[in-house]
Amino acid sequence: MSDLPVIGSLGAGRMGRGIAHAFAYAGHEVVLIDAKPREPAAREALRVQALAEIRASLTAIAQAGGFASEAIDPILARVRFAGLDEAAAALARIDVLFEGVPEVLDAKRAAFELVVPHLHEDAILASTTSTMLSTELARLLPRPEKFLNCHWLNPAYLIPLVELSPHAGTDPAVTARLKAVLEAIGKKPVVCRAVPGFIVPRLQALVMNEAARMVEQGIASAEDIDRAVRYGFGIRYASMGVVEFIDYGGLDILYYASHYLAGALDDPRFAPPAIVDRYMHQGRRGLRDGAGFFDWQAVDTAAYRNTVLARQLALLKHLGLAPEPGAALRSPPHASGTCQ
């Protein structure tokens, strides 16, 4: 029997299965709990379906070279399915429970009423909601200090990022414990205040809506917008964070570009926030000033730039996009035009 925390996933849908996959893959015992009353045949059908989906995901990763396929059965052996009638006994052993029932307040309330009486005193309860705030959900719980939101990005078993959103009453030690549990399975947790949109959905909504708007306005085709993201925008921010990129290039570039776009497009959406104006006038323009959003004073600028270059080049090589010397010389000759 492993000494690792026992993980529970309440709700046997897509997110619950993804979380079960992630923890079982890393070595944890996982209980996938069905939160709905079902007839025995329907419960068995759901169990078979859930485990088959986890197996299919594991198989796909193994076939892509992620790990040896011989490990699939041992990984799956760490996942147990529990119907509603088995939930009480299963919950008593769980150290961290991820709630993933539908995004309806009454469904969350019912789920909490089901699980809380059976969880042990030190168990952490985390909601995977992407729309409800931890401040709102905490009011439904008798032990809110052990509760916080934990937003995974699909597919949960593959994407490293997990967004933690505690409320004001969450015990800081609980947040730290959950962060450590996630880091131990290779996740990259971040912490954000309890505000709508977390971090990624808020950034994502702006980018996706702007892409749709450019298609609508005939600025570029959907294909070319996606090409621009895949080969420019996305690569930049996969190798450097957005805020780091501001400091790297210089906050003054963002300052002037934002004011220009807001005026040229007659759209205040593009105007910079007050912090950009303030930092600009304080001379905090980023890397070259030694201060911006980050403190760069102790950083060896030349070494840092070389590190960023190496990171970007490694990513491009991995994607098969790294520039090659003399590439044009090896390309098929282009038809030459003649002047008339």
C-alpha positions as CSV (number, residue, x, y, z in Angstrom):
1,M,0.0,0.0,0.0
2,S,1.4,3.4,-1.0
3,D,2.0,6.2,1.6
4,L,0.9,8.8,-1.0
5,P,-2.3,10.7,-0.3
6,V,-5.5,8.9,-1.5
7,I,-7.2,10.9,-4.2
8,G,-10.9,11.1,-4.8
9,S,-12.6,12.5,-7.9
10,L,-16.3,13.2,-7.3
11,G,-18.1,13.0,-10.7
12,A,-17.2,10.4,-13.3
13,G,-17.3,12.7,-16.3
14,R,-14.6,14.0,-18.5
15,M,-12.8,16.1,-15.8
16,G,-13.1,13.4,-13.1
17,R,-11.6,10.8,-15.5
18,G,-8.8,13.1,-16.5
19,I,-7.9,13.8,-12.8
20,A,-8.0,10.1,-12.0
21,H,-5.7,9.4,-15.0
22,A,-3.2,12.1,-13.8
23,F,-2.9,10.9,-10.3
24,A,-3.0,7.2,-11.0
25,Y,-0.3,7.7,-13.7
26,A,1.9,9.4,-11.0
27,G,1.4,6.5,-8.5
28,H,-1.6,7.5,-6.4
29,E,-4.5,5.3,-5.4
30,V,-7.6,7.0,-6.9
31,V,-11.3,6.6,-6.3
32,L,-13.6,7.8,-9.0
33,I,-16.9,8.4,-7.3
34,D,-20.3,8.6,-9.2
35,A,-22.4,11.3,-7.5
36,K,-25.7,10.1,-9.0
37,P,-28.1,7.4,-7.9
38,R,-28.3,4.7,-10.6
39,E,-29.7,1.3,-11.2
40,P,-27.0,-1.4,-11.0
41,A,-26.9,-1.9,-14.7
42,A,-26.5,1.8,-15.4
43,R,-23.8,2.1,-12.7
44,E,-21.8,-0.8,-14.2
45,A,-22.1,0.7,-17.7
46,L,-20.7,4.0,-16.4
47,R,-17.9,2.2,-14.6
48,V,-16.9,0.3,-17.8
49,Q,-17.2,3.5,-19.9
50,A,-15.1,5.6,-17.5
51,L,-12.3,3.0,-17.1
52,A,-12.3,2.4,-20.9
53,E,-11.8,6.2,-21.5
54,I,-8.9,6.3,-19.1
55,R,-7.4,3.2,-20.8
56,A,-7.8,4.9,-24.2
57,S,-6.1,8.0,-23.0
58,L,-3.2,6.0,-21.6
59,T,-2.9,4.0,-24.7
60,A,-2.8,7.1,-26.9
61,I,0.0,8.6,-24.8
62,A,1.9,5.3,-24.9
63,Q,1.6,5.1,-28.7
64,A,2.9,8.7,-28.9
65,G,6.0,7.6,-27.1
66,G,5.1,8.9,-23.6
67,F,5.8,5.6,-21.7
68,A,5.9,1.8,-22.2
69,S,2.5,0.3,-22.9
70,E,3.2,-2.5,-20.3
71,A,2.6,0.1,-17.6
72,I,-1.1,0.7,-18.6
73,D,-2.6,-2.2,-16.6
74,P,-0.6,-1.3,-13.4
75,I,-1.7,2.3,-13.7
76,L,-5.4,1.4,-14.2
77,A,-5.2,-1.0,-11.2
78,R,-4.7,2.1,-9.1
79,V,-8.1,3.5,-10.1
80,R,-11.3,2.3,-8.4
81,F,-14.8,3.2,-9.3
82,A,-17.3,3.7,-6.5
83,G,-21.1,4.0,-7.0
84,L,-23.2,6.2,-4.7
85,D,-23.9,3.3,-2.4
86,E,-20.2,2.8,-1.9
87,A,-19.4,6.5,-1.5
88,A,-19.4,6.8,2.3
89,A,-16.8,4.1,2.8
90,A,-14.6,5.4,-0.1
91,L,-14.8,9.0,1.1
92,A,-13.6,8.0,4.6
93,R,-10.1,7.1,3.2
94,I,-9.7,10.1,0.9
95,D,-7.1,12.8,1.6
96,V,-7.8,15.1,-1.3
97,L,-11.2,15.2,-3.0
98,F,-11.8,17.0,-6.3
99,E,-15.4,17.9,-6.9
100,G,-16.4,17.9,-10.5
101,V,-20.2,17.8,-10.7
102,P,-22.1,20.0,-13.2
103,E,-21.8,23.8,-12.9
104,V,-25.1,24.4,-11.1
105,L,-25.2,25.7,-7.6
106,D,-27.8,23.2,-6.4
107,A,-25.7,20.4,-7.8
108,K,-22.6,21.7,-5.9
109,R,-24.7,22.0,-2.7
110,A,-26.0,18.5,-3.0
111,A,-22.5,17.1,-3.7
112,F,-21.1,18.9,-0.7
113,E,-23.9,17.6,1.5
114,L,-23.1,14.1,0.3
115,V,-19.4,14.1,0.9
116,V,-18.6,16.4,3.8
117,P,-20.0,14.1,6.6
118,H,-17.8,11.2,5.4
119,L,-14.5,13.0,4.9
120,H,-11.9,12.8,7.6
121,E,-11.0,16.0,9.5
122,D,-7.8,16.8,7.6
123,A,-9.1,16.0,4.1
124,I,-8.9,18.8,1.5
125,L,-12.0,19.5,-0.6
126,A,-11.4,21.3,-3.9
127,S,-13.9,22.3,-6.5
128,T,-12.9,22.1,-10.2
129,T,-15.4,24.7,-11.2
130,S,-14.4,27.1,-14.0
131,T,-17.3,29.5,-13.3
132,M,-18.1,29.7,-9.6
133,L,-16.0,31.6,-7.1
134,S,-14.5,29.8,-4.0
135,T,-16.0,32.6,-1.9
136,E,-19.5,31.6,-3.1
137,L,-19.0,27.9,-2.7
138,A,-17.3,28.2,0.7
139,R,-20.6,29.4,2.2
140,L,-22.0,25.9,1.6
141,L,-19.5,24.2,3.8
142,P,-19.2,23.6,7.5
143,R,-15.3,23.6,7.3
144,P,-14.5,26.3,4.7
145,E,-10.9,26.5,5.9
146,K,-10.2,23.1,4.1
147,F,-11.8,24.3,0.9
148,L,-10.6,26.0,-2.3
149,N,-11.1,26.0,-6.0
150,C,-8.8,24.0,-8.2
151,H,-9.2,24.7,-11.9
152,W,-7.7,22.1,-14.3
153,L,-7.2,22.7,-18.0
154,N,-8.4,19.9,-20.4
155,P,-7.0,17.4,-21.0
156,A,-6.3,17.3,-17.2
157,Y,-3.9,14.4,-17.5
158,L,-1.7,16.2,-20.0
159,I,-1.8,20.0,-19.5
160,P,0.6,20.9,-16.6
161,L,-1.1,24.1,-15.4
162,V,-3.6,24.0,-12.5
163,E,-5.1,27.2,-11.1
164,L,-5.7,27.3,-7.4
165,S,-8.1,29.9,-6.1
166,P,-8.5,30.0,-2.3
167,H,-11.0,32.2,-0.5
168,A,-10.2,34.5,2.3
169,G,-11.0,31.8,4.9
170,T,-8.9,29.0,3.3
171,D,-6.2,27.9,5.6
172,P,-2.9,28.9,3.9
173,A,-1.5,25.5,5.0
174,V,-4.2,23.8,3.0
175,T,-3.3,25.7,-0.2
176,A,0.3,24.9,0.4
177,R,-0.5,21.2,0.9
178,L,-2.5,21.0,-2.3
179,K,0.1,22.8,-4.2
180,A,2.7,20.3,-3.0
181,V,0.5,17.4,-4.0
182,L,0.1,18.8,-7.5
183,E,3.8,19.6,-7.9
184,A,4.7,16.1,-6.9
185,I,2.8,14.7,-9.9
186,G,4.5,17.2,-12.3
187,K,1.8,19.8,-12.4
188,K,2.6,23.6,-12.4
189,P,0.1,25.1,-9.9
190,V,-0.5,28.9,-9.7
191,V,-2.5,30.8,-7.2
192,C,-5.0,33.5,-8.0
193,R,-7.6,35.5,-6.1
194,A,-11.2,34.5,-6.2
195,V,-12.3,36.6,-9.2
196,P,-14.3,35.6,-12.3
197,G,-12.2,34.0,-15.0
198,F,-9.1,32.9,-13.0
199,I,-6.0,33.6,-15.1
200,V,-6.1,31.4,-18.2
201,P,-9.9,31.7,-19.0
202,R,-9.7,35.5,-18.7
203,L,-6.7,35.8,-21.0
204,Q,-8.2,33.2,-23.3
205,A,-11.5,34.9,-23.7
206,L,-9.9,38.1,-24.8
207,V,-7.7,36.4,-27.4
208,M,-10.4,34.1,-28.8
209,N,-12.9,37.0,-29.1
210,E,-10.4,39.2,-30.8
211,A,-9.5,36.4,-33.2
212,A,-13.3,35.9,-34.0
213,R,-13.6,39.7,-34.4
214,M,-10.8,39.9,-36.9
215,V,-12.5,37.2,-39.0
216,E,-15.8,39.0,-38.7
217,Q,-14.2,42.3,-39.9
218,G,-12.4,40.6,-42.8
219,I,-8.9,41.5,-41.5
220,A,-7.6,38.0,-42.1
221,S,-8.8,34.5,-42.8
222,A,-9.4,32.1,-39.9
223,E,-6.5,30.0,-41.4
224,D,-4.0,32.9,-41.4
225,I,-5.0,34.0,-37.9
226,D,-4.4,30.5,-36.6
227,R,-1.1,30.4,-38.6
228,A,0.0,33.6,-36.9
229,V,-0.8,32.2,-33.5
230,R,0.9,28.8,-34.1
231,Y,4.1,30.2,-35.5
232,G,4.4,33.5,-33.7
233,F,2.2,34.4,-30.8
234,G,2.0,30.9,-29.3
235,I,5.7,30.2,-29.6
236,R,6.6,33.5,-28.0
237,Y,4.4,32.9,-24.9
238,A,5.3,29.2,-24.6
239,S,9.0,30.2,-24.1
240,M,8.4,33.3,-22.1
241,G,5.5,34.5,-19.9
242,V,3.3,37.4,-21.0
243,V,4.5,39.7,-18.2
244,E,8.1,38.6,-18.7
245,F,7.8,39.4,-22.4
246,I,6.7,43.0,-21.5
247,D,9.8,43.5,-19.5
248,Y,12.0,41.7,-22.0
249,G,11.0,43.9,-24.9
250,G,10.5,47.0,-22.9
251,L,7.3,48.4,-21.4
252,D,7.6,51.5,-23.5
253,I,6.8,49.3,-26.6
254,L,3.5,48.2,-25.0
255,Y,2.8,51.8,-23.8
256,Y,3.1,53.4,-27.3
257,A,1.6,50.5,-29.2
258,S,-1.5,50.5,-26.9
259,H,-2.1,54.2,-27.1
260,Y,-1.7,54.1,-30.9
261,L,-4.1,51.2,-31.3
262,A,-6.7,52.7,-29.0
263,G,-6.6,55.9,-31.1
264,A,-6.3,54.4,-34.5
265,L,-9.1,51.9,-34.0
266,D,-11.1,54.3,-31.9
267,D,-11.5,51.6,-29.3
268,P,-10.7,52.0,-25.6
269,R,-10.3,48.2,-25.2
270,F,-6.7,48.7,-26.5
271,A,-5.7,51.4,-24.1
272,P,-3.1,50.4,-21.5
273,P,-4.1,49.9,-17.9
274,A,-3.1,52.5,-15.3
275,I,-0.1,50.3,-14.1
276,V,1.5,50.5,-17.6
277,D,1.2,54.4,-17.7
278,R,2.5,54.6,-14.1
279,Y,5.5,52.3,-14.7
280,M,6.3,54.2,-17.9
281,H,6.5,57.5,-16.1
282,Q,8.5,56.0,-13.2
283,G,11.1,54.8,-15.7
284,R,10.3,51.2,-14.9
285,R,10.5,49.9,-18.5
286,G,11.8,46.5,-17.8
287,L,15.0,44.6,-18.3
288,R,17.1,47.5,-19.6
289,D,16.1,49.7,-16.7
290,G,16.6,47.0,-14.1
291,A,13.0,47.3,-13.0
292,G,9.6,46.7,-14.5
293,F,7.0,44.2,-13.4
294,F,10.0,42.2,-12.2
295,D,13.2,43.2,-10.4
296,W,16.1,42.8,-12.9
297,Q,18.9,44.5,-10.9
298,A,20.6,41.3,-9.9
299,V,20.2,39.6,-13.4
300,D,23.1,39.2,-15.8
301,T,21.3,40.7,-18.8
302,A,23.5,39.1,-21.5
303,A,23.3,35.6,-19.9
304,Y,19.5,36.0,-19.4
305,R,19.0,36.9,-23.1
306,N,21.1,33.9,-24.1
307,T,19.0,31.7,-21.9
308,V,15.8,33.0,-23.6
309,L,17.3,32.4,-27.0
310,A,18.3,28.9,-26.1
311,R,14.8,28.2,-24.8
312,Q,13.1,29.5,-28.0
313,L,15.5,27.6,-30.2
314,A,14.9,24.4,-28.3
315,L,11.2,24.8,-28.8
316,L,11.5,25.5,-32.5
317,K,13.8,22.5,-33.0
318,H,11.3,20.3,-31.2
319,L,8.5,21.6,-33.5
320,G,10.7,21.2,-36.6
321,L,10.7,25.0,-37.2
322,A,14.2,26.0,-36.4
323,P,15.8,28.0,-39.2
324,E,18.5,26.2,-41.1
325,P,21.6,27.8,-42.7
326,G,21.4,27.9,-46.4
327,A,17.8,26.7,-46.5
328,A,17.0,28.9,-49.6
329,L,19.9,27.2,-51.5
330,R,18.2,23.8,-51.0
331,S,14.7,25.0,-52.0
332,P,13.3,24.3,-55.5
333,P,14.3,27.2,-57.9
334,H,11.6,29.8,-58.3
335,A,10.5,30.8,-61.8
336,S,12.2,34.1,-62.6
337,G,10.2,36.9,-64.0
338,T,11.2,39.1,-66.9
339,C,10.5,42.8,-67.3
340,Q,8.4,43.7,-70.3
